[in-house]
Amino acid sequence: MQVRPISPDKLAELLADRIAALPGAGERRLRVAVDGAAAARPEVLADALVEPLRLRGRPALRVSAADFLRPASVRLEYGHHDADAFHDLWLDDGALLREVLDPLEPGGSGRVLPSLRDPVTDRSTRAPYTQLPPGGVLLLDGALLLGRWLPLELTVHLALTPAALARRTPPDQRWTLPAFARYDAETGPAEAADVTVRMDDPRHPALVERT
């Protein structure tokens, strides 16, 4: 394994090239996940891919897993600071599959609901459905996405050392740290992902290259 420093702009270009080169990229809809703790800011990298993909003739649709959480009555059944519930129960996998990922299967409708529930108000966002054309790319960002058997054509994991994760996680969110330790131990996202990027310093990412 080799670790190579790379600028954020070059990282976006490299990933856009890889997405555009996936089998069937010009015809079928592709589903790409950028996985990482909030401290790694996966939404920033997912946003940065939109324009490079457009320039390669691949329209992109952005969706955040944070907009597909289960109702608060389910998420908080074991309290507001239960790390195991955060790991196991918060993401509404079924809704994400039904409304976002399954419609992008080959022969699917391409009709995607970009958001389901506001995580703050716990109410429906009432977002209209969006049509992703053939050749388009879904860019999904979120935490704890791997190991859930979600149908994805490419997965990118933004890795943080435990020390960096603790340092960059706000005090009111540090109760989630055991969930990420469990995720690393049980899922091994750095090994499970197609692409792993070290993000201890988001200004200076480093690409992990498997040899």
Residue pairs with C-beta under 8 A, 6 or more apart in sequence:
1 208
1 209
1 210
1 211
2 208
2 209
2 211
3 198
3 206
3 207
3 208
3 209
4 206
4 207
4 209
5 204
5 205
5 206
5 207
6 14
6 197
6 205
6 206
6 207
7 205
8 45
8 48
8 202
8 203
8 205
9 48
11 45
11 48
11 197
11 205
11 207
12 45
12 48
12 49
12 52
13 52
14 207
15 45
15 49
15 52
15 156
15 195
16 49
16 52
16 53
16 55
16 56
16 58
17 56
18 154
18 195
19 25
19 30
19 32
19 49
19 53
19 58
19 137
19 154
20 53
20 56
20 57
20 58
22 30
22 153
22 154
24 30
25 58
25 135
26 57
26 135
27 134
27 135
28 106
28 134
28 135
29 104
29 108
29 110
29 132
29 133
29 134
29 135
29 136
29 137
29 138
30 58
30 104
30 136
30 137
30 138
30 153
30 154
31 101
31 104
31 137
31 138
31 140
31 151
31 152
31 153
31 154
32 49
32 137
32 138
32 139
32 140
32 152
32 153
32 154
32 155
32 156
33 140
33 141
33 142
33 145
33 146
33 150
33 152
33 154
33 155
33 156
34 42
34 43
34 45
34 46
34 49
34 139
34 140
34 141
34 142
34 156
34 158
35 42
35 141
35 142
35 143
35 144
35 145
35 146
35 155
35 156
35 157
35 158
35 189
35 193
36 42
36 141
36 143
36 157
36 158
36 159
36 160
36 199
37 143
37 158
37 160
37 165
37 169
37 176
37 180
38 143
38 169
38 173
39 160
39 164
39 165
39 168
39 169
40 158
40 159
40 160
40 199
40 202
41 158
41 199
41 202
42 141
42 142
42 143
42 158
43 64
43 141
44 202
45 141
45 156
45 158
45 197
46 62
46 139
46 140
46 141
47 62
49 60
49 137
49 139
50 60
50 62
50 139
53 59
53 60
53 137
53 139
54 60
57 135
58 135
58 136
58 137
59 132
59 133
59 135
59 136
59 137
60 136
60 137
60 138
60 139
61 112
61 114
61 130
61 132
61 136
61 137
61 138
61 139
62 114
62 139
62 141
63 100
63 112
63 114
63 115
63 138
63 139
63 140
63 141
64 115
64 140
64 141
64 142
65 91
65 96
65 140
65 141
65 142
65 143
65 145
66 119
66 142
67 114
67 115
67 116
67 117
67 118
67 119
67 125
68 91
68 92
68 95
68 96
68 99
68 100
68 115
68 116
68 117
69 75
69 90
69 91
69 92
69 117
69 119
70 89
70 90
70 91
70 92
71 117
71 122
72 122
74 89
75 85
75 89
75 90
76 85
77 85
77 89
78 84
78 85
79 85
81 175
83 175
83 176
83 177
83 178
83 179
83 182
84 178
84 179
84 182
86 144
86 175
86 176
86 179
87 144
87 179
87 182
87 183
91 142
91 144
91 145
91 148
92 116
92 117
93 148
93 150
95 116
96 150
97 150
97 151
99 112
99 113
99 116
100 112
100 113
100 114
100 138
100 140
101 138
101 150
101 151
101 152
102 108
102 151
103 109
103 110
103 111
103 112
104 110
104 112
104 132
104 138
105 151
110 131
110 132
110 133
110 134
110 136
111 129
111 130
111 131
112 129
112 130
112 131
112 132
112 138
113 127
113 129
113 130
114 127
114 130
115 125
115 127
116 124
116 125
116 127
117 123
117 124
117 125
118 124
118 125
132 138
140 152
143 180
144 179
144 180
144 183
145 155
146 155
146 157
146 187
146 189
146 192
146 193
147 183
147 186
147 187
147 189
147 192
154 194
154 195
155 192
155 193
155 194
155 195
156 193
156 194
156 195
156 196
156 197
157 189
157 190
157 192
157 193
157 195
157 196
157 197
158 197
158 199
159 189
159 190
159 196
159 197
159 198
159 199
159 208
160 168
160 198
160 199
160 200
161 200
162 177
162 181
164 199
164 200
164 201
165 177
165 180
166 174
166 177
169 176
169 177
183 189
184 190
189 196
190 196
190 208
195 207
195 208
196 207
196 208
197 205
197 206
197 207
197 208
198 205
198 206
198 207
198 208
199 205
